[in-house]
Each structure stands twice: as C-alpha cells, then as structure tokens.
Amino acid sequence: MKEHNDVRRIFLLNPDQRLVREAAHAGVQVRSARVDATDESALRAPLAEAAEAGLHVNPARALRVLADQDAVTRLVRMSRLSPGAAEAGPDDPRLTVETLSVHGMHQAVGITATAPWGLLHPAPLSDDTAAEVRAVVTALLDLTGYQYGPAHTRVALTDRGPVVLGCRAGIGDDPVPQLIGVAGGFDLAAGAVEVLTGRLVDPVRPHRFAAAVRLGGVWRLSAAELAALPDVRCVAAPGDGRPGHIVVGAETAEAAAGRIAELTALVTGDGTGDDGPRPAGSGSGTIR
C-alpha cells in the first residue's frame, strides 16, 4: 500500500550522514537501507519497496556499476567514451566533477581542480574544455542508467581529451561541498536532497574562487584562531586520525592559491617557497 504523498520523502542507500542531516533540516523524511551495492540481486528488494512507496530510486544496475570502479572503467572503455585510463599521464591535470541527477537529467554543479598543494574551485578551464568535461561525465551517467541523486566523478585532462578515471554515487568528500558553497553559494547536500525528492535545482554559477588544503598532524593554531583570519571560510580540525582542512575564498585563482600557501606555513611552520603553490594551469589562469 502506498504511503501518503503530502510529505516530502527520499530514499538513501547506505546513507551519507551529511544528507541525513540536511534532510532533517529541510523537513524531508528519509527511508534508507544498508545493502552491498555491488550485489545487484540484493539491491532489487529494497529498491522495489521504495519505488512502491512512491520514492525516487535508481535502477539496481546503475547502483551496482557505480559501486564497482572496475565496472566503471570497463564501461568507459567498451563505450569508447574517452581514452583508456592508462593513457592519462601523471602530469595530466586531475579534476573532480559533482553532478546532480533528477528524472535522468544530469547537471554538473561543480568542477574542482586537484593541485599538489590542495584543491581549487572552480577549475580554471576554458569554456570549451569545461563543456567537454561535462559532456563526458553526463554521458557516462546516461550509460549507467543513473536517474536520481548526486554523483562524484574523477577526470584527467589529456591531449586527446577528458579521461574518466572513476565515478561513484554520492557527494564528494569534504571539503569539496564547502568549496562549491564558498565559490557559488550553492549547498551541495541541499541540492542532493532536492533532486532525490524529484525536484530540479537552479544552475550553479560560481562568482569567485575557493581553495582548500588538507593538513594533518599538530596544528600551531587552533581552528577558532584560523577561522578568525581574513578570507578563511571553513576550518575542520584534524580528528580520528583524519587530516583537517581549511577553505578560503578569493577573487582570483592566484590569490586563493597564495592564501593557501600562507595558511599552510602558519599551521605547519613550513615555508612553501617564494611564489607559493600555483594552481593547475596557472600562468594564463586556464587549463587548456
């Protein structure tokens, strides 16, 4: 028997607590299940129950493929979606792409560049390259049959074009959501809850840059002291053996990278050189 549809509800498989907290904040009820996502037969029963209750769910095959990175790699190669992952060289720029899907429509809400010193958002890409990256990621999600929710995709930029290195269902690990929030004012967890209820989200347009660095060990300054510094927008101190992270906002990619260099020196006591770290593709400020 179907439940009443006057209450907003979502289904979460192996729920991310960030989404659970956001759903509670938004007044959205959560139905969840914990299942081995690589076992397609085990997925079918909870998905069928959720669908019968009127919740938006993904096909079992889509979730199984995205839970198995070897399966993602095989799908990319078999479909000739992009050159093989083995062709991505160690010096090719790395990106992560956050997407939100609803009714099988996929929107790229953030492309983040990975640099030796940390993360930069939005990635300093030319319009053409950004379009190519979005196209290859959304094509992959189409091939898997993914319908609802967030996805996190890793991409390398090669001379032959974007290469998909991996993709999984769910939002990126912190501090990626914080970077997207600082750069464009978009709440990734809130957007994920929205699409899981079957609603579209507005396009994301970053209006500034955000950079992040992950730092472990003993910090010379407390999280409160760091948060009080200019341009520092988010601080998560180390804990449970995990590194902490610092997120800053700036008007340019170069300024964001420079601020990260200064903060790294403050926290660790180590200098980073006269010029500080530089974002991938620095110089022109654009990757390809």
Summary of the structure (lengths in Angstrom):
residues: 288
radius of gyration: 19.7
end to end distance: 54.5
largest distance: 67.3
contacts: 965
relative contact order: 0.14
helix: 35%
strand: 26%
